Amino acid sequence: MGLLQREIEAAGFATITLSMMPDLTASVSAPRIAAIEHPFSLTMGYPGNNQTQLAVLRVTLQALVEMDTPGGIRHLPFEWPEHLAEVDSGPPEPPPITKYLLKHPLQFKKLLRRGFPRVTLS
């Protein structure tokens, strides 16, 4: 996403990424980041919770307006109402990259340095 954003920025349009992992998002050089502490797959809030979703969208767009130069991270003022460990928002089966990293945890650092592991699917 960071690569696409940089191209859009080069064309004169400001962009922002809404991220639950701002450090990881910054590692791909996303121009502007709105950090939010929500569970994965529930970035904007629970499905159907229009009030929270609209609030997240408004604050994210306000951050975009206020961050006039690329390179910033804005932590949004939202807290998840439940303990994050209690939220079951994941897929019923872990994606292949998750399975791989669980078996090969030392490869995570390599992945963060953009050194993608070679994986043979069987």
C-alpha positions in Angstrom: 0.0 0.0 0.0 2.9 2.4 0.8 4.2 2.1 -2.8 0.8 3.0 -4.2 0.4 5.9 -1.8 3.8 7.3 -2.8 2.7 7.3 -6.4 -0.6 9.0 -5.6 1.3 11.6 -3.5 3.7 12.2 -6.4 0.6 13.1 -8.5 -0.3 15.8 -6.0 -2.9 14.0 -3.8 -2.4 13.5 -0.1 -3.1 10.0 1.3 -3.4 8.5 4.7 -3.4 4.9 6.0 -5.5 3.7 8.9 -3.4 1.1 10.7 -3.5 -1.0 13.8 0.3 -1.6 13.4 1.7 1.9 12.7 5.3 0.8 13.1 4.9 -1.9 10.5 3.0 0.4 8.2 5.7 3.0 8.5 8.3 0.4 7.5 6.7 0.4 4.0 7.0 4.2 3.8 3.4 5.1 3.9 3.3 8.9 3.7 0.8 9.5 6.6 -0.5 7.1 9.2 -3.5 7.2 11.4 -2.9 4.7 14.2 -5.9 3.1 15.8 -6.0 0.5 18.6 -8.8 -1.6 17.2 -8.7 -5.4 16.6 -7.8 -6.7 13.1 -10.7 -6.9 10.7 -12.6 -4.4 12.9 -10.5 -1.3 12.0 -13.6 1.0 11.7 -15.5 -0.7 14.5 -18.1 -3.5 14.6 -20.2 -4.2 11.5 -23.3 -2.1 11.5 -22.0 0.4 14.1 -22.4 3.4 11.9 -21.8 5.9 14.7 -18.3 4.5 15.5 -17.4 4.0 11.8 -18.3 7.6 10.9 -16.4 8.9 13.9 -13.3 7.0 12.9 -13.6 8.2 9.3 -14.0 11.8 10.4 -11.0 11.8 12.7 -8.9 10.0 10.1 -9.8 12.6 7.5 -9.1 15.4 10.0 -5.7 13.9 10.6 -5.1 14.0 6.8 -5.9 17.7 6.7 -3.7 18.5 9.6 -0.7 16.5 8.5 0.4 18.8 5.7 3.7 17.0 5.1 4.4 13.2 4.6 6.1 11.2 7.3 3.8 11.6 10.3 1.9 9.3 12.5 -1.3 10.4 14.3 -2.6 8.3 17.1 -6.4 8.4 17.0 -8.4 8.9 20.2 -10.3 5.6 20.2 -10.2 2.8 22.6 -11.8 -0.6 22.0 -14.6 -1.1 24.5 -13.5 -4.7 25.4 -10.2 -6.3 26.2 -8.6 -6.9 22.8 -7.7 -10.5 23.8 -11.4 -11.3 24.2 -12.3 -10.2 20.6 -12.6 -13.0 18.2 -12.3 -11.2 14.9 -9.9 -13.5 13.1 -10.6 -15.9 10.3 -11.7 -19.5 11.3 -8.3 -20.7 10.0 -5.0 -18.7 10.1 -3.8 -17.5 6.7 -0.7 -19.3 5.2 1.7 -16.5 6.2 0.6 -16.8 9.8 1.1 -20.6 9.8 4.5 -20.1 8.3 5.6 -17.5 10.9 4.4 -19.7 13.7 6.6 -22.5 12.5 9.5 -20.1 11.7 9.3 -17.2 14.1 12.8 -15.9 13.3 11.7 -15.2 9.8 9.5 -12.3 11.1 12.5 -9.9 11.4 13.5 -10.8 7.8 10.0 -10.1 6.7 10.0 -6.7 8.4 13.3 -5.9 6.6 11.4 -6.7 3.3 13.3 -9.9 2.9 10.4 -12.2 2.1 10.9 -15.8 2.9 10.7 -18.4 0.1 7.8 -20.7 0.9 6.9 -23.9 -0.9 3.3 -24.7 -0.7 2.4 -28.3 -0.4 
